[in-house]
């Protein structure tokens, strides 16, 4: 892990009471996200070479996002969400959702977008993953 692929981010989660069709529920969102380790939740955003294509896809979208994995604990009267990981990869976030985690998304700060662009420039764009051919490759016969 190098400092060029790791950023420490502080965030604060906030619960909002919602009523939908007569049912009351708590909905969580990221209320604050900033660089450093001064917040109630501190997470490391680690970039991985294997996720470069997902990072490019995210940066190319109209609104680049960060995704926060949370566990939700139910207390007597209200739930408590604890942030446990953060990623810029929608594929990783989708995997978390498949694992029944609570996943929140938030706008990616411009400073993180610039850092992510620099990471991609430094390490190169990931090649598009094409369809894999079935069977073994044949040698040319002369």
PyMOL commands that set and color helices and strands:
alter all, ss='L'
color gray80, all
select helices_A, chain A and resi 3-5+49-60+90-98+110-123
alter helices_A, ss='H'
color red, helices_A
select strands_A, chain A and resi 6-20+23-35+41-46+65-74+79-87+102-107
alter strands_A, ss='S'
color yellow, strands_A
deselect
rebuild
show_as cartoon
